[in-house]
Amino acid sequence: MDINTKDILLDVIKAVASAVASKSGEKLVDYIELLWGNRKEFISKCKNLLKR
């Protein structure tokens, strides 16, 4: 069996990137859910900022 350091390193990088992307995706969904739940308040605040 030939162990290729480059392939192992790429597999590790892919695994780490996948885990980070998964966590980021989960946080994004949580943020969108929070924003959606408070959308009326959020829109109102945006309108107030634009009026200034």
C-alpha positions as CSV (number, residue, x, y, z in Angstrom):
1,M,0.0,0.0,0.0
2,D,1.4,3.3,-1.1
3,I,0.8,6.1,1.4
4,N,0.7,9.5,-0.4
5,T,1.3,12.4,2.0
6,K,-0.3,14.8,-0.5
7,D,-3.5,12.8,-0.6
8,I,-3.7,12.4,3.2
9,L,-3.2,16.2,3.6
10,L,-5.9,16.9,1.0
11,D,-8.3,14.6,2.8
12,V,-7.6,16.3,6.1
13,I,-8.1,19.7,4.6
14,K,-11.4,18.6,2.9
15,A,-12.7,17.1,6.2
16,V,-11.8,20.3,8.2
17,A,-13.4,22.5,5.5
18,S,-16.5,20.4,5.4
19,A,-16.9,20.6,9.2
20,V,-16.4,24.4,9.2
21,A,-18.8,24.8,6.3
22,S,-21.4,22.7,8.1
23,K,-21.1,24.8,11.3
24,S,-21.2,28.0,9.3
25,G,-24.3,26.8,7.5
26,E,-26.0,25.9,10.7
27,K,-25.2,29.3,12.2
28,L,-26.6,31.0,9.0
29,V,-29.8,29.0,9.3
30,D,-30.1,29.9,13.0
31,Y,-29.6,33.6,12.1
32,I,-32.1,33.5,9.3
33,E,-34.7,31.9,11.6
34,L,-34.0,34.6,14.2
35,L,-34.3,37.3,11.6
36,W,-37.5,35.8,10.2
37,G,-39.1,35.6,13.6
38,N,-38.3,39.3,14.3
39,R,-38.8,40.5,10.7
40,K,-41.4,43.1,11.5
41,E,-39.2,44.7,14.1
42,F,-36.2,44.4,11.8
43,I,-38.0,46.1,8.9
44,S,-39.3,48.8,11.2
45,K,-35.7,49.6,12.4
46,C,-34.5,49.7,8.8
47,K,-37.2,52.1,7.8
48,N,-36.3,54.3,10.8
49,L,-32.7,54.3,9.8
50,L,-33.6,55.3,6.2
51,K,-35.7,58.2,7.4
52,R,-32.8,59.9,9.1
